[in-house]
Amino acid sequence: MPEPKNARQIQSPRGTRDLYPAEAARRRWLLDRWREVSVRHGFEEVDGPTFEESELYAVKSGEGILGELFQAFSGKSPDEVEQVKQTGRAPFALRPEFTPTLARMYAAKAAGLPKPCKWFMAGPFFRAERPQRGRLREFLQWNADVIGLDVPQEKWNAEDAESRAEVAEAKARMDAEVIACCVESLRVMGLDPQAVQIRINSRESMRSILDRLFVSGPAQERAFSVIDRYRKIDEREFEREMIELGADPNAIDALRSLLDSPTQIEGELDAFLVPARYGELGNALIGMKFEPSETALFRTLGEYGITDWCHWDCSIVRGLAYYTGTVFEVIAEGERAVAGGGRYDNLIELFGGPPTPAVGFAMGDVVLSLLLQDKGLMPSDDELMGLVGQHPEVFVLSNGTPEADAALRPLVARLRRGAEPSELKTQDSRLKTPLHVRHSYKATKNVGKLLKEAAQSHARFAVIIEDGSSCSVKDLRENQQWEGRVELADIHTRLCEALRA
Amino acid sequence: MPEPKNARQIQSPRGTRDLYPAEAARRRWLLDRWREVSVRHGFEEVDGPTFEESELYAVKSGEGILGELFQAFSGKSPDEVEQVKQTGRAPFALRPEFTPTLARMYAAKAAGLPKPCKWFMAGPFFRAERPQRGRLREFLQWNADVIGLDVPQEKWNAEDAESRAEVAEAKARMDAEVIACCVESLRVMGLDPQAVQIRINSRESMRSILDRLFVSGPAQERAFSVIDRYRKIDEREFEREMIELGADPNAIDALRSLLDSPTQIEGELDAFLVPARYGELGNALIGMKFEPSETALFRTLGEYGITDWCHWDCSIVRGLAYYTGTVFEVIAEGERAVAGGGRYDNLIELFGGPPTPAVGFAMGDVVLSLLLQDKGLMPSDDELMGLVGQHPEVFVLSNGTPEADAALRPLVARLRRGAEPSELKTQDSRLKTPLHVRHSYKATKNVGKLLKEAAQSHARFAVIIEDGSSCSVKDLRENQQWEGRVELADIHTRLCEALRA
């Protein structure tokens, strides 16, 4: 065990953050944007525990995942301490993502939940990665998911052609809903289709492509993993790995051209995934059509008016094994991934629920914040403090006389409290709302200095108590003194009127 | 290692919570109340990591504390896994309280921070306790603290009588600020002085009392621990333990009378802690006066108009060793502690900062929620969903014609999006704000059924698309149809006007 540290040496754990007021305001602003966008798109907030049983993650990703996580145990439980000493593995893990929790929660109450069920959450997540630019060990993540479909449940897994077509349309609608919500979050933060692109693909289309390349069966899953690394590995390695998986060596160039050619999804997207004009792609792929679920998705994205953000990009397959259909990533300049998601139709069942198609995405705060800063879209610290309500509405000061000094705290308390319950019956309660009030902590009685402090606090109004019963008011935003004095008994109502105007 | 579980058996860890929409709304409502009260009292939000180095907690509370915590380690770090296997102790711990993080953060930037510095935070905390009514292993806690004083820093620890008097007054002001903020949070949730009491004491006064009882030096710290358990242990054990610590056996009855006699703090509280009228208390204590810092606190609480909530109760000493002056608890019927706090003037220095007086409190969500439920003050699930903004402003439906069906998604998207950037220059942007919009996922084309669904969603307005270019509107709150039809091009503005009225 390492030597005990001197208190002065203890810092926040590497890869975590101390949020002083400006940083906390930035987090609050981001969380509020995510939440506001989710709510107005009809998603309802949920959340789960910060830590889960380790096995919850192993169910989805295998035991190996535990080596990527922060593991946890109760120091009070002799059994758990003993387990950890013997195995080096703990019974709990800090959540690295939300989907397993969501699947567990949905599975536990599936019968009583609406169909579809639209859930979002935003909160802290944890990964045992080496911290670097864009990656922290504790970070925020926003999740929005649509679980189930808007067609009767008995059709969700029916095999007849009519049901399958209906379900493909329904999946496209749900996919488009989560993509539209994701796009809107980018838009409200000031981003545009030049700054970020939604790169969309479908694992179903990719399976058709791989079939044509003679990569089939379980090799397709491994091919997804190779394609997911396409831009990170060199050409020869890509070629070698694909051929090992059975790919026709003559078609690798065709595949590579396709992977290199994201195409904007326009209102009337060509039905051909690989149209004849891509003559150089080789016969293996020419003339392939998009899957019906994919053309339906493109059409619905058109109805939502967001095709200018959206590109078809078959290099997007997502690393995780559980995606089944649509997959997408939000990519900014420099190929930075801001968000990612897709359809995971088998996962709810894996967690003990009924077979339930589902789609969702996750967006982290770290890459997004770097992007907003790079683009000059992150509000300044001062602006952020104002945006999250931390600029006072009123700054109260005394003119320095003993009567005014004595009136200060009672007035501050009264303005902060708003109407007393006894006043609520007879008064317009909106004229006695609680106000955000501050006062100076400095010893000075110099009114000029105190007014300067009021202005620095970004208060809207300065109230100068002139004696035990009256005050004068300065509107600091308009830099204007109110005419005459206001009785202390009336000041609350007058301020509320002015703030509501 | 236990057998791997079937996915169906995995539940949330014991003592943690799954928050489905109604529970998540309850959490949001509570967090919003805490936050809103903190902000209007001039506190600024901060936060730290969810886990800290274990030693951070050992600095304050000794190594023994680790047995009460959830401990954590990186599954990716061979060193950390090895440490855990060898020692059964992990390098990190899930935070059980905020004060050590706050002290560490303040100490790291003390020179550049305002004096006093008013910080709040609310978030998840963790304890390895056995779950029971009122106690969970993951819970929410609100913290509000005032660090530093409103007198010049060189006086904070000066020894001359004048500075000491000035500092005592300043501490009383800061103590009263955090107590006023705490009281206001109880008031906004509908509680009143009949339902909860702020029980206040001072460790300084208790030291004077213990001096008179011949309990002195280090025995006083142990006496605090005995008094903290006064209501949990039996009379004889209390007497035995106090006498062991040196207490005059003849004065135990006097002490017990004092511990049993909380007194409301009135505007003009008697300066005598033990006035002559408590004749039965024995000579040892009669005539004792309150410490100047305590009378100053009572006076300031009067200025804030909250003495009706406040009681002097010398049985409140708080278990934790680090409190130095004022201590207080919020006690509801059945002696349930809703919140607790006090002055901890030595802690910032212990964490490597300059000597800095500080005071704060923490309120958890579990006991508070039970109390609000018992009192009928917790809003219903439906009310909560409305209070946190999860009732839609608009529910859009089609009259079932193909043109209306085709217009639905584009209209929903447009209303959710608000004004386009191009519109913002020429339009009053308040008339094109983004709206919270929902629509049906049911297959029915029966307008009556769809209107019923709209009402069940608690939407304010139902918009019925009548053809490709117009709609009718029903105000569901007033149960009134708007006259005539509205062009789809105008509906956004009309809805915004109506919602703002």
Interface residues (C-beta under 8 A of the other chain):
Chain A: M1 P2 P4 K5 N6 A7 R8 Q9 I10 Q11 S12 P13 T16 R17 D18 L19 Y20 P21 A24 A25 R27 R28 V39 R40 H41 G42 E44 E45 V46 D47 G48 P49 T50 F51 E52 E53 E55 L56 A58 V59 L66 G67 E68 L69 F70 Q71 A72 F73 S74 G75 K76 S77 V81 E82 Q83 V84 K85 Q86 T87 G88 R89 A90 F92 A93 L94 T101 R104 M105 A107 A108 K109 P114 K115 P116 W119 M121 P124 F126 A128 E129 R137 E138 D150 V151 P152 A180 E184 R187 V188 T300 E303 Y304 G305 I306 L350 F351 G352 M385 V388 G389 Q390 P392 R409 P410 A413 R414 R416 R417 P434 L435 H436 V437 R438 Y441 K442 A443
Chain B: M1 P2 P4 K5 N6 A7 R8 Q9 I10 Q11 S12 P13 T16 R17 D18 L19 Y20 P21 A24 A25 R27 R28 E36 V39 R40 H41 G42 E44 E45 V46 D47 G48 P49 T50 F51 E52 E53 E55 L56 A58 V59 L66 G67 E68 L69 F70 Q71 A72 F73 S74 G75 K76 S77 V81 E82 Q83 V84 K85 Q86 T87 G88 R89 A90 F92 A93 L94 T101 R104 M105 A107 A108 K109 P114 K115 P116 W119 M121 P124 F126 A128 E129 R137 E138 D150 V151 P152 A180 E184 R187 V188 T300 E303 Y304 G305 I306 L350 F351 G352 M385 V388 G389 Q390 P392 R409 P410 A413 R414 R416 R417 P434 L435 H436 V437 R438 Y441 K442 A443
